[in-house]
Amino acid sequence: QVQLVESGGGLVQPGGSLRLSCAASGSIIRINTMGWYRQTPGKERELVAVTSSDDSTTYADSVKGRFTISRDNFKNTVYLQMNSLKPEDTAVYYCTAVALNRDYVHVRSWGQGTQVTVSS
């Protein structure tokens, strides 16, 4: 079982910054992919950013140049640095990971989400 715990959400003014963190724990051999999705009421969950084991990264067009995803493989933690925040960034942000556990099974896990609100 792989557990993901997000932190760092909150209320910020437009133009402000937040850094989200997500720590993975459990019987993990390797985390292949970690990323962030976000969701607002009435909308589908959308990908924000993802990073793979080869350190490749992918960003949604709406956040390119403003958000940066990174990972600390020693701590099994992924971060999302969010700068120049806009009201449309308001959402619940979910961490996700695909990990190879000690039973050599790939497991998709989701965190509980952290609220990000951008408002003046």
C-alpha positions, 0 to 999 in steps of 0.5 A: 500500500502506498500513501500520499499526503499533500501539504502547502495549500492555502489562501493567497492573493493573485500574483502570490506563490505557494509550494505544495508538497506530497510525501509518499510512504509505504512498501515502495521499491521505486516511484515511476511517476509523480504528479499533480492534478486539480479539480473544481466543482463541476469540472473534471480533474485535470493534469497540472504537472507530472514528472517521471523517473527520468526527470522528464516533466510535462505541464498543462499549457495554463501553468507553463512558465508559472509552475515548477514540479520537482522531486526528491527521490531520497524522500519520495517527495514531489513538490509543486512551486506555484508562482504568479497565481491567478484566480483560475488556479483555485482548485483542490490539488491532488497528488498522484503517483505510480509506484512499484511496490515490494510485491513488484506490482505497479500501484496508482495512488492518490492523495486526499487533496489540498485546497488552493484559493487565489482571491483578493 
